Amino acid sequence: MKTIVKPTGILIMLMVLCTLPLMAQGAPPKTPIDGGLSLLLAAGGAYGIRKVLKSRN
């Protein structure tokens, strides 16, 4: 009985381990940064630089 159980158990474990990567989902698509967001970042940077320069005077 042990001669049948051991190879069968090993075979089942190998099958389970081999199929796990096949069921995994890929990474979600990356979100592009549109023109609006880049304009907001540029405006925020300009505002920050202005505040720093004003505080030095």
Secondary structure in CASP SS format (residue, H / E / C, confidence):
PFRMAT SS
TARGET T0000
AUTHOR 0000-0000-0000
METHOD secondary structure of the structure
MODEL  1
M C 1.00
K H 1.00
T H 1.00
I H 1.00
V H 1.00
K H 1.00
P H 1.00
T H 1.00
G H 1.00
I H 1.00
L H 1.00
I H 1.00
M H 1.00
L H 1.00
M H 1.00
V H 1.00
L H 1.00
C H 1.00
T H 1.00
L H 1.00
P H 1.00
L H 1.00
M H 1.00
A C 1.00
Q C 1.00
G C 1.00
A C 1.00
P C 1.00
P C 1.00
K C 1.00
T C 1.00
P C 1.00
I C 1.00
D C 1.00
G H 1.00
G H 1.00
L H 1.00
S H 1.00
L H 1.00
L H 1.00
L H 1.00
A H 1.00
A H 1.00
G H 1.00
G H 1.00
A H 1.00
Y H 1.00
G H 1.00
I H 1.00
R H 1.00
K H 1.00
V H 1.00
L H 1.00
K H 1.00
S H 1.00
R H 1.00
N C 1.00
END
